[in-house]
Amino acid sequence: MPGIKIFTGSSHPELTGLILDRLGIPPSPAVVKRFPNAETSVELGVSVRDADVFLIQSGSHSMNDHLMELLIMISSCRSASARRITAVLPYFPYNKQSKKKKARGAISAKLVANMLSVAGVDHIITLELHSSLTQGFFNKPCDNLLAQPSLAKYISDHFRSDKCIMVSKNAGGTRRVAQLADILKIDFALIHRERYHIREGNNVTEEYETKLSLVGDVNEKICLVLDDVIDGTHSFIDSCEHLKKCSAEKVYIVAVHGILSGNALKVIENCEAINGIIVTNSYPIPPEKKRMSTKLVQLDISGLLAEAIRRTHNGESMSFLFHHPL
């Protein structure tokens, strides 16, 4: 593809390598340096004057360092007279902080969107934002790709549809679950959570208990507990255990972004209520973590991202990508 330059950040070399292989072009050279005081420096190794530049950098466990690296790369390309700069962020940094949870909190996802704009980005490509409202934070075009077609293809290829049921582990995820269930033409269920404080006499302590109740029938069904992100495991595990108590045959966790902080994979491996976990490779999982689990399946979404880059460069419509697995 003439006139295109693709630079890869250091957050997820495995995924960026797969994207470049699918596009059939080598990465443009750039040198990223980390100084002893933790500052980052980026030096482009090729001219980008009047070029269509794509910068691939996903969120990672070193989120702040890699975000700063991306901002500096964008600024470097802008200073070097790039014609258009597109940031490709498979996992958008601070994705889940898309609203105020407390009166004096910040909407950090909006701050990141502003930072990208100030650095000089022209276009953002990302995957499955936590909230669709996040797209309104950008004052530049943003394509929020969906992993649903890829997840639906994997599920239909590996599970009997008449035995499956999609499950939302809380009310907030119902829309996402209903959409995937509609694509697969299967039923869905909801786990309702009711929290109440533990009282000690007339005092209410900070401790609370959660009562789970199931809306739907999972008897002898294969339950697919869906969410956009899995980071910690507490809510997933108590949901899966509750489904097993409700006579589910098997229970699988399905998520787009597998952050899996700390020993999350080990906890899932040791949980008898969970038969497997299915995520995409949008977020880097270190090899040593992958070796902890026999239950982990990673779906490759490099084809989706590579096609999005190709279509953006050629000025083609993105509509096809929202309905077809790649």
Disulfide bonds with the S-S distance in Angstrom:
none
